[in-house]
Structures are given as C-alpha cells and as structure tokens.
Amino acid sequence: YSLQNGGFYFALSDNYDLALVGDYYTNGSYGLRMQSDYAYKYNFRGSLNLRYENLIQSQRGFPDYSKSSIYNIQWSHSQDAKSSPNSRFSASVNLGSSIYYQQSINLVNTGSTLINNLSSSVSYSRTLNTIPGVNFSLTATHNQNTSTEEINMTLPTFQASVDRMFPFAPKNGIKKGMIKNINLQYNVRGENRITTTDSLFFKSAMFDEMKTGFQHSIPLSTNFKVFKYFSVTAGSNYNEVWVFNTIEKSFDEDLNEQVVTDLKGFDSYRTYDFSSSIGTTIYGTFDFGETKKIQSIRHTMRPSASYSYLPSFEQYYDTYAMDGSGRMGQYTRFESGMFGQPALNYANNVGFSLSNTFEAKMTDKDSTKTEPKKIMLLNSLNLSTSYNIAGDSLQWSPVRVSGGTNLLDNKLNINFGATLNPYAVNNAGKEINKFNFENGGSLFRMTSANMTLNYSL
C-alpha cells in the first residue's frame, strides 16, 4: 500500500516558490521530489526539479529481495533578450538514472516510460564591444541512451572568435588595393569529450577516457581589381590543432594481431591551404529595332578561373607492420582526434566556370504602355570544370552544365542539368586516360542528365 504525491507547497516570495512532495510504501520504499519555479520580470525565468526514489523489492531474507535507488534532475532556464544584450545564459537539463522512468513506481511517471533518450545543454555566451569585437561561448552538453546506458558529454566546449580585421587599411578613407584589403579573423575551439556509462556517472572514473583538444584557425583573404575590369580574390587558411590523446599502431608477433596503443600527452599539427579566383562580367546587347516585337536581347556572361592548393602533410604520418609478413601500412597518430587529421593527398587544381543570363525587351501587348516589357529568357546557363595539375591521369573533371528559366508568366519553372565527360571508356566500361574524340567518339560523353518542372496553380 502507498501514499503518493503528498507534501507541502511554499509560496516563498513573489519571485520563486517551492513544492516538497513524497511517496511512502508499506514495504519500506519511498520517493522524494522537490520542484521550484522562479522568475524575475524582464530578466529570467526557470524551473528546477529534483526527484529521488529508494526502491525495495520483496522482503528482507527472501531470495528475490533487492534494494536500489534511482534519481532524475531537470532544470530549465531562459533569459529575457532585453535584460542583457551582450550576454546570454540558458539551460535545458534532463539527466539521471537511465532506468528512472522504467523502474519508477510513481504513477506520475507512467507516461514517460517509453523515453529512451535524455539530453541536456547549458550555455553561456558573451560579446565584448571592443575593436575588433570578440565573441565567446561556453557550452556543456549531455546525451544519454537509456537503453544502452551510454552517456556522451562535452564538459565544456569553449568557442571564441575575433571579428574581421584589416591590419593595413587606413583609419580614414576607403580600402583600395590588394594590401589595404587584406583581412583576417581568429577562431578557437576547445573541447572535452567524455564517453561513459550509467554506472560511472558522477564518479572519477568517468574522466579516465576523456579526450581534450583545441583547434585554432586563421582565415586570411583579400580582394582587388586588375586591368580595371577583373576582380581578384585570394585567401589562405591556417589551422593548428592541439590534442592530448594520440595513438600508436604496431604488430604484436606473439599475439599475431595489430595493436593500437592510446598515448597521453600534448601533441599538435599544423595545416594550411591557398585559393584564388579571377573573374569579370561581360555584357552584350543585340538590338532589333523598337518596331519589332522583340526589341533587344541582353546577354550577360560571368567567366571566372580559380586556383586551389593543398600540400601533403606526410610529415605527420608513420608506417607500421600490418601483419606477420612485414607488409607495411601508413597511419597518422592523430586519426582518432576530435578535429580530424592532417591531409595526406596533395591537391593542386585549376577551375573554370562560365555563367550566363539572357534577358529581352519586348513590345507590351497593352498599347497604352510606352515602355517595353522586360522578360527573362534564361535565368542561368552555367558551365564548370577543373584541371588537376597534381594528377598523373584523368586530370580533367567532367563538365557540369546547368540552367533554368521561367515560362507562362513565371508559373512554369524549368531547371535542367547534364554531366559531360571528356574521357573515353574501354570495352569493360572503365574510364581510360584517353579523350573520347581520340577514341572515335564525340567531344564529350553525356553520363547523366536531369530536368525538373514545377507549375504553380
């Protein structure tokens, strides 16, 4: 027999209250719950709910006698956006025993029996009104699978960024030229990741397998004009990663198996890349005369060329014996890191693209209108491809063609695309390092095509 949900309610003040509720069962089981709602006008509001149950099954001395305790913590907090425009704190917490909803014998929890995931997030962010501006945030997250009792946490994640800076720009006047337009940012992200189980939650052992790392990134870019009509952009990204967990691979001849050893201690790697592009806009107008139904057609072309370079960071890679035959494999000690691993493949690409639009001026059917009607013939007609300088074969990428237009007073929308491959295939259908026209075919092989039509009623 039991008495459930009995207790007291206290209206402690205009800003917060407290409810203390409990359960008692004649076999000795009991439950306690505390809930408090709080609010401060134009500042914040929230709710805290703590629940604990001590459960006893059967009778002491019987073989099926057992005693266990389960708990659940819920906390929600929200801040009024007007209370502090430069900082914000919020919380949404739901954690505790994975079996709480399944084993709780309080009828209030019956509807939550099928919950199989608990998640939490607590975050604080702030903006510093400096020059340049600085933004930073701290976030702690928790995700708990109540079926497997596995828990993943970040305690905490730290992120900060410095607004874009122009170190060579004049204090007064416009930024003009390659040097004056050089700008950079700084971003940093630090994280502690914990994977544990329900039995180790809130115990020191949960920190034994914790992974910690920092990622720093500095994007650098500039833009300028050359020969008056060509716009050039150039940029580079520098990344530096600090980690405190790495691995070492080896082959154990006695066990005849590969061994992966986890290493503790500070280590780091640095990567960078470079990219640039140049483009312009060309206008062409075809006039047919004001007395014609189609008075003129305007063709706009935007050709551009791009270049990207990513070196191989093979200095961060090692070799190891993969098996007893002495066959060697390659790996990086950072491959289990939380921020990825340095690139091994060298990339050196040149890209080409051309976008087109076609517009027309037409005589309006309404004779009272003196101005011609402007319509769009083709919203877009784009072509793009690239050339891999670092490749030893099949260096040209397929040409991608795409376009779109609107018909029937913009009620019918048409989009289309196709992929054109310049290389031939052999008898087995495998792509070979030989142009298709050299193999007796056309200039390109169309390997895919698509069209989409949308009509609005």
N, C-alpha and C positions, 0 to 999 in steps of 0.2 A: 504494500500500500504506500501511497505517496501524497505529498502536498507539493504542488508545483507552482512556481511563479508567485510566491508570496514575498512581501517585502515592504519597503518604505520608499516614498518619493519626497525629496527635499528641494524646495524652491529656494536655493541658497542666495541668489541675487537676481537682478534684472538681466545679468549677462550670462549666467550659467546655472545649471541645475544638476541634480544627482539622483539616480534611481539605484537602490540596492535591492536585489531580488535573489531568492534562493529556492532550492528544492531539497526535500528530505524524503528518503525512502526507508521503510522499516527494516530493510536488510543491512542498513548502515551506509548506503550510497548517499551522496549529497552533491549539490551543484551550487555555485555562486556566480552571480553576474553583477557587473557594475556598468552603468551607462550614464554618460554625462554629455549634454548638448550645451554648446556655448556659442555666443555671438556678440560681436562688438560692432555697432552700427557704423557703416561706411568704412570698416576696416577688414574684418574677417569673420568667419563662422566655421563651425566644425562639430564633430561628434566623436566620442571615444567610447568603445565598447570592449570590456574585458570579460571573458567567460571561462570558467573552470569547472570541471566535473571530476569527482572521485567515484569510480565505479567499482562495485563489488558484485561478483557473480557467485551464486550458490551460497553455501555455509562453510565457515571455517572448519577444517578437518575432513571435508568431503574431497574426493579426488578431482572434481571439476571446479574447485574453488580457485578464484583468481581476483586480483586487485590491480587496477590500473587507473591512470589519471590522464585526462585529455584537456586541451585548452585551445582557445581561439582569441586572437586580438584583431580588432577592427578600428581603424582610425581614418577619418576623412577631414580634410582642412582645405578651405578655399579662401582666397584673399580678394577683396574688392579692388578692382583695377585702379580706382581713383585714389586709394589710400597711399600708395607709394609707386609712382610711375616708373621709377628707376630700379625697383627690385620686386621680386615676386617669390612667394613661398606657397607650395601646395603639397598635399599628401593624400594618398589613397592606399590604405594598408589593409590587407586581409591575409593573415598568416597564423600558423599554429600547428596543431597535430593534424597529420594527413587524414587520420581516421575520425576526426572530431564529428563531422556530420553523419558518418556512417554508424558510429557507436553511441552517439548522444541519445539518451532516453527521454530527453525533454521534448514534449510534443511540439514546441515552437520550431524546432529544427527539422521536423519531418519533411517539410517541403524542400529542404536543401540537401537531401540525402544523395541525389544524383550529381552533385557538384564534383567535378574531377580535376579542377584546376584552381589554385589560389594564386593571386598576383598582387604585387604592391609596387608603389612608386612614390618616392619622396624627393622633391626637387627644390632647389633654391637658385635663382638667377639674379644677376645684378648688372647694370650698365653704369660705367663710370664716364661722366661727362668731361672727359679730358680731350686733348688734341694730340694725337689721334684718339678716337674713342676706344674704350676697352669693354668687352662683354665677357662674362664668365658665368659658369653654372656648375652646381654640384648636384648629382642625381644618384640615388640609391634605388636599385630595383630588386625584385624578388619574384621568382616564378616557381611554383610548387605543383608537381603532379601527384595527386592524391592516390593514384593507382599504383605507380611505381615507387612513390615516396622519394623521388629525386627532386633536389632543390638546386636551382641556379640563381646566383646572386651577383650583383655588382655593388661593391662597398668601398668607395663610391666610384662614380665616373666624374672626372673633372674635365671641363672644356673651357677654353679661353680663346679669344680672338682679338686681334688688334685691327682696327679699321684700315682701309687702304691709305697708304702714304705715298706722297710724291716728293722724294728727297731732293730732287734737283729743280723743282718748279719754283718760279719766283713768288714772293709773297703777294705781290700785286701784279696784275696783268694776266694774260691768257697763257695757257700751256701750249706751246707750239714746238714741234720738232721731236726727234727721237729721244734726246736726252731729257728734256723737260717733261716728257710724258712717261718716263719710267716710273712705275708704281709697284708697290709690293704690299703684302699682308703677312701676318704671322698667326698661325693657328697651332694650338697644342691640345692634345687629348691624353689624359691619363686614366688608367682603369685597373681596378682589382676585380678579378673574376673568381668566383668560388662555386664549385660543384660539390655538393654534399648530399647526405641522406637525412631522413627524418630523425633517425636515432642519434645523429651527431649534431643536430641543430642546436645552436647556442652553447656549444662546447668547444674547447680549444682545438680539438682535433679537426674541426671543420676548416681551419686555416692551413692545414698541412699541405694541401694540394692547391693552394691559392696561386693564381697567375697574375703577375703585375707587369705593366708596361706603359711606356709613354711614346706618343707619336708627335713629332714636330714637322710642320710643313710651312714652306715659304714660297708662295706663287709670285713670280716676278713677270711683268709684262710691260709692253709699250706699244704705241701706235703712231704712225706718221704718214705723210704723203711724199711720194717721189714722182718726179716729172709732172707735177701739178695734178694729174688725174688718177694716179694709182695710190690706193690705200694699203698700207702695210701694217700688219700686226705681228708681233713676235713675243714669245713668252717661254719661261722655263719654270720648272717645279723642282724644288729641293725638298727631300724628305729625310728625316732622321728618326730612327726607331730605337728606343731603349727598352730592353727586356731584362727580366731577372729569372727567366726559365728558358733553357735551351735543351737540345737533345744530342746524343752521340750514338751512332749506329756502328755495330760491329757484328762479327760472326763468331759464335761460340762453337769450337770444334768438338768439345766434349758433348754438348747437348745437340749438336748438329742443327742449330737454328739461329736465326737472326735475333740479335739482342738490341733493344732500344733503351738507352740509359738516360734518365732525366737528370739534368745538371742545374744546380742552383748557383746564382751569382750574376753580376752585372755583365751585360754584353750589348753590342749595338751594331747597327749597319746604316749606311747612307746611300741613297739613290737620287738620281736626277734625270731629267729629260729636257728636250728642247723642241719647240714647234714654231712655225711661222707661216704666214699666208700673205698673198698679194692679190688684189682684185680691183676691178674698176666697173663702171657702168657705161654702156653704150646705148644711145637712143637713135632709132631710125624711123622716119615718117614717110609714108607713101601717100601722096595727095592724088585724088582722082577728080577733084572739082566739086564746088559747092552745089552744083545742079544734080550731081549723081546721088543715088540712094545711099551708097557708101562713100562718104566724102573723103575719108582718110583712114589709114591704119597705122598704128604706132607699135613698133617692135622695141622692147627693152631687153637688152642682154646684160647679164652679170657674170662674166668669166672670172675665174679665180684659180690660183695654183697654191698648193700648200706643201710644206715640208715638215716631217717629224723625225726625231732621232731619239732612240733609247738604247744606251750602251748595255753590254752584257756585264753583270756584276758577278762574274765567276770566281772572284777572289773570296766570296762568302760560301763557296761550295767545296765539299770534300768528297773523297772516294772511300769506299769500304768494300770488303769481300761479301758478296751476296750469298755465296754458298761454298761448300767444301771444294769445288772445282777451281776456286780462285777467280771466278767471274766477278768483275768489279762493277759497282754501281755508284751513282752520284747522288748526293743529297746536300741539303743545307741544314745547319744546326738550328735555323730559325723557322723551320717549316711547321712547327707546332705553335708558333706565336699567334697572338691575338690580332696582330696587324698585318698578317700576310707574310710574304717572304720576298727577298730581292729577286728581280727578273734575271733569268739566265739567258733567254734568247735575245740576240742582238736585232734591233729593228731600225731600218733606215728607209723611209718611204717618201715618195713624192705623189701628191694627189692633184687631180684636175677635176674641175666641175664647171658647168655652164647652166645657168638658169635663164629662162625666157618667159616673157609675158607678151600677149598680143591684145591690143585694145583697138576699138574702132569708133569713129564718129559717123553717125547715120542721120539722115533727114528724118525728123519726127513725123509720125503719121498725123499728129494734131497740127493742122496748118496755122493755127493761131500762135504757135510757139516759134520764136525766131531763132533760138539757139538749137544747135544739133544735139542729138541724143548720144550719150556715151555708153558703150556697152563693152563688156569684157569677152573677148573671143576665147582666149586661153588664160586661165588663172596662173598656170605654171606649166612649163615643159623643161624638165631638169635632166641633165646627163652628168654622170660622175664615174670616175675610175681612179686607179692609183698604180704606181710602179714601185716594186720592192727592189731597191738598189742592192740590198744585202743578200737577196735570194740568188741561188745558183741555177734555178729553173722556174718556169711558170711565174715570171716576175710581174706580168700584167694582171691586174684584177679584172673580173668581169665588169662590163659597162652596165651601169644601172640607169634605166630610163623610167621616168615617172612624170605624170602630168595630171591636170584636172581642169574642168570647165563647168559652167552652169548654162542650162538651156531652159527654154519655155518660161521666160520671165523669172529665172532663178529658182524655179520649182524642181527642176531635174538637175541633180548634181552627179557628175561623172568623174571618176578617178580611175586611172589606169597605170600600169607599170609593166616592165619587162626586164629580164636579165639577159645580156648578150655576152657570150664567152668567146674570146678571140682564139682559143686553143682547140686543136683537133682531138679526137678520141681514136683509140685503136680498135681492133676487132672485138676486144673484150669489153669495150665501153669505158675504158680507163683513159683519163685525160693524159695527154702526152705533151712534151715540150716542143711543139711544132704548131705554127699558126694554121688555122683552119683553111685559109686560102692557099697555103703551100701544099695542103693535102688534097687539093682539087675541089674544095668546098667554097662556100661564100665567105665574106669577110668576117662574119660573126655567126655563132650558133645560138639561137634563142633557147635557153634552157628553162625559162619559166616566164609566165605572163599572167596578169590578173586585171580584172576590171570590176569596178563597183558602181552601181547605180542606185541613187536614192531619190525618191519622188515624194514631194510633200503635198498632201491633200488638205 
